């Protein structure tokens, strides 16, 4: 039996790859033997954590006949995850459809993004697309009304209200806890990504206006078209590789999560020759060809996804020195903030952008500095301002790199 409270086993790159290859094989409909040196309790716990991170337990259980000699603790973990997500899905579908229909009745257009949109469009069984929330896009002018509707329906903001100068991000979490104890989250967006610097790639009005029905969820539910969905999936994968993906009790870094590969695979398999051509034109025009090429290459390697050679050649040769690619490749938070600031229209909006990040909500400071949570707020704000000044000075005094 696996003890869930065991300390996390830190995997090396090679160890992670062994597990990832083992989990990927059945998704390609290939028999996979369990690695012989991964049977002790500590390693089984590490494998369980890696399995949960990948989000494919239900999909693997569907291929049970291909799981050669997999240990019972892993199979048990897969069954538990699959049953729990199936129960969660039943309630989540009702809650999300109720919200979407209420927004529609109030005249608010909404589009479901990412996991839930794909679960009810390209997956045979929505419950097999594991996720912890639903991402819902609306126009910024509708945010206040949407907040009131969410509150009236029993949802709450676990992170509290925004700071005095507005939210730090272009999205916010709303949560509903059902009678069975399951937590349901809505990630309410008013930008397609959490970065206004990428609005030239996927603009809110464009995504909403070009959305298509998601009838398997509810009568008035909408989702992005598949080309937009693949671009969004590719960008989101790149962002998570940098910022991390929260799994169980910590952030995992890297772009190799198999759930993302399955998403991309299922979308790609629905593309016609014309849609492949439209994808190439759109991503090259929007300056994100390399990030889509990387996502498709990863998916093809992991799942044998049939991607046309011409498509890979076109995307791989696309310009990587574009504003969106520079933003996605940035490694410093300051670089990303400057890019977002430049993309923000108007002096007042830019000023609010700066102030919202320098003087955020108290809940953000308590979370950012948990070891200082008992300090008076004024000292926490001083701590944040001081850190920003020091970071800026250290950046200014860094030796300039010689041009090569």
N, C-alpha and C positions, 0 to 999 in steps of 0.2 A: 504494500500500500504506500502511495506517495504521501509524504508529509508536506502539506502546503506551506508550513511556516519555516521550512529549511532556508538557510541563507542562499541568496542567488548565486548560481554557478556562472562565473564569467567565462564566456566562450572565447577561444582564440579564433582568428579568421578561418583557419583550417578546420577547426571543430565545427564552427557554424556552417561551413560549406558542406561538410559531411552530412549534417542533419538536413540542410536545405535540399541537397540532392536526393536524399531519401524521401523527403516529403513531396518533391516535385515529380518523381517518377510515376506514381499512381495517377497523378493529374494528367499525365501523358498517356494513360492507359497501359503502363508498363508495370510488370511485377517488381516489387521492391523488397529486398531482404533487409532485415534490421541489422545494423552494424554490431558485430560481436562484442566490441569493447564499450558498448553503450547500454549495459545491463545492470550496473550497480545502482543503488538508490540515488546517489548524488547525481549521476549522469542522467538517470531517468527523469529526475526533477528538472534538470537543465533542458532536456528534450521536451518535456511537457510545456515549459515556459516558451521555448522556441516555437512549438506548435501553436500555442495560443497567440503569440505575436503574429504568426503568418496568417491566422484567421481562416484556415482551410480545413478544420477538423471535420465539419459536416461533409464537405466535398470528398475528403479521404474516406470517410465512413461509407459513402456511396460506392466506393471501389474496394470494399472489404475483401473480396476474393483475391485482390492483387497484393494485399499486405502480408507477405510471407513472413511467418514466424515473428510478427511484431509482439512485443511483451504486453501482457494483460494490463499493467498499469497505464500504458499509453492508450490502448484500446478503450479502457474504462474512462480515461480523461476525454477521449474523443466523443464517447457516448454521452457523457455528462454535459459537455459543451454543446453538443447538438440538440439534446433535449431542452436544455435551458434556453438556447436561442430560439427554438421553435415556440416555446411558451411565450417568450418575450415578444416574438414577431406577431403573434395573434393580437396581443393588446396594443402593440406599437402601431400596427396598421390602422386600427380603429382610431387611436389618438391622432395620428397624422392626418388621416382622411377627414376627421372631424374638424381639425384646424384648417385644412385647405378649403373645405367647403364653407366654413364660417368666414374666412378671408374673402372668398369669392362672393359670398352674399353681401359683404361690405364693400364690394367693388375693388378689392385689392388683388392684382395679378401676382401669382407666385409660381415659382418653378423649383421642383425638387432636383437636387444636384447629387452627384457622386453615388454613394452606396445605395440609398433607397431608390433613386431613379433607375440604377442598373438592376437592382434586385427585382423590380417589377417590369423590366423590359427585356433583358438579355439572359437572365437566369431562369432555368426551368422551375426552380422552387425558390421563392424569395427568402425563405428562412435559411437557405444555405449561403446567402451572402451576409456573413457575420459582420456586425457593426454595432457601435454603441450609441449612435445618434442618427438623426436625419438632418441634412443640410437643406435649408429652404431660402431661396433668393426672392427678395422683393425690392421695389424701388425705394430709395432713401426717403422720399417724401411720405411714404406710407408707414415708416417705422413706428411713429408714436401711436397710430391707430392699431397697428399689429401688436404692439406691447400691451395695449389695453385689452385686446381680444385674448391674447395668451393668458393674461392675468385672470380674466373673466372665466376662462376654461379650466382654471385651476393650476396653471403652470407658474413657476416662480424662477427668479434669477438667483442661483446659488452664489454667484459672485457679487450680488448686490447691484445697486444702481451705478451708473458711470460717475466719474469724478466731476468736479465743478466746471471743467471746460470741455465736457463731452467724453465719449468713449475713446479708448486708446486704439481700438481696432475697428474694422469694418464689419464686425459680426459680434454676436453675443449669445451666450448659452442660456437656454430656458429648460427647466427640468420639471418632470412630473413623476411622482412615485406612486405606483399603482398598489392596490390592496395586497397583492402577492409579494410586495417588497421590491419589485423590479424598478430600476430607475430608467426613465425615458428622457432623452435629451433632444431638444431642437436647437440646431446651430443656425440662428437667424442671420442671414447675410444681406447687406445692401451694396456690396461689391462681390463680383464672382469669386475672386480670390481675396485674401486678407491684405492685399497690397494694391494700392491705387496706381502704383508704378506699372502694373500689368493690365490696366484697363484698356490699353490700346490693343491688347491681344484678345480679351474677352470682355466686352462692354455689357453692362447690365441691360440696357434697352435692347441691344441686339439679341442677347440670349433669351430674354423674355419674349420678344416679338417673333423669334424663329423657333420657339419651343413647340413641342408636339404633345398630343394627349398621352397620359399615363393611365389609361382606363382600368388596368388591372388593380390600381390602387384605389381610385375613386373617380367619380364622374367628371370633376373639373380639375383633377390633378394634371400637371404638365411636367415635362422633362426636356432637357436639351436634345437637339438632334444628335445623331451618333457621331458626326464629325466633331462637333463642339465637345461632346462627352469625352472623346479620345484625347483631344487637345487639353481639356481640363484635367483628365486623369494623369496625363504626362507631366503637366506643370505641377500638380499637387504632389506627385511622386518626388519630383526634384526638390520641392520645398521641404517635404518631410525628411528627405535624406540629409538636409542641412539642419533643420530644427529639431528632428527627432520625432518618433511616434510613440505615444505613451501606451505601455502594455503592462498590465498587472500592477506594478508598483514603481516603475522607472521608465525612462525614455530609452528607446532602442534607436540606434542611428544606422543609416544605410538605405539604399534604394532597392533592396532585394526582397521586399515583402511579397510573398506569393499571391496573396489576395489581389494585389494590384496587377500582377501578371495575368491572373484569371480574368479580371475586369477587361483588360486590354485585349486579351485573346478572344473573349466572347464578342466584343465590339468589332474587332478586325474581321472575324469570320462572317460577319453580316455585310461587309462592304462589297459593293459591286465595283467593277473596273472604273466606272465613272466616279464613284465616291472616293476611290483611292486617288484619282487625279485631282478631285476637288480638295481633298485633304492636303496634298502636296502644295497646291497653289495657295491655299489659305495659310498654312503654317509658315511658308516661305515669305509670303506677303507680311505676315504679322511678326516675323523675326524670331520664331521659336522652332525652326527646323531641327537643330541639333538635339533639343530636349525631347522632341517626339521621336527622332531617330534612335536615341538611347533607350527610350521606353519600349519601342517596338523590337529593338535588338535584344534587350533583356527578356522580353516575353517570348520571342522566337527561340532563344536559347533554352529557356526554362520549360516551355510547353510545346515546342515544335509548331508554333503559329505560322501559317502560310502567309508571309508578307512578300509581295512582288519585289523582285530584285531591283527593278527600275525605281520603285518607291524608296527603297533603302538607299540607293545611289543618290537620288535627288535630295533626300533629307540629310544625308550625311555630308553632302557638299554645300549645304545651305550656310549662309553667312552666320558666323558665331559671334561677330562683333556688333551686335545690335543692342539697343537699350534693354529690351526684355532679357536677353541672354546675359548681359553684364549684371543685371539685377539678380538673376537666378544663380549666377556664379559667384556673387559677392560672398565674402566670408566674414565681414565685420557688420555688426548691427548698425553702426554709424553709417556705413555705405548704403545700407538698405533704407534707413530713415531719410537720408539726404535724397535718395531717388524718389521715395514716396512724397517728400516735401516738394520737390520740383514738379511732380505730377499733379499736385494739388492746385486747383485753380483759385486765384484771388488771394489778396493779402490777408484778409480777415480769416479765411479758411486755413491759410498757412500758419498764421499766428495761433489759432486754436489747435492745430495739429501739434505744434511745439509745446504749448501749455498743457495739453491733455497728457502728454508723455512725461513732462517734468513734474506735473502735479496731478497724478492719477487718483483714482478712488482709494480710500483707506484700505479696503479689502485687498487691493493689489499690492500695497506696501507690506501688509501683514503676511501675504503669501510669498512675496519676494524675499523678505527678511524674516523668516520664521524664528530665528534665534534672537531677534530683537523685537518680537511682537509685543512685549510688555512696555516698550519705550513709548513716551508720549508722541503723538503724531507729528508734532512740529520737528522733533529730532529725526524721525524717519524721512520726512520731506527734505531736511537738511542733508541727511545721508545720501539721498538720491541725487540731489543737486550737486553735491560734492563729487559723487562718482562720475556724473556727466562732465564736470569741469576737468577732472583728472584725466578722464578718457580722451577728452578733446585735446588737452595739452600734450599727452603722451603721443597722440597721433601727429601733432604738429612738430614734435621734436624727433620723430623717427628719421633715421638717415634715409635720404632719397636713394632709390635704387638706380644704378647706372643703366642707361638704355642698352639693350642688346640687339 
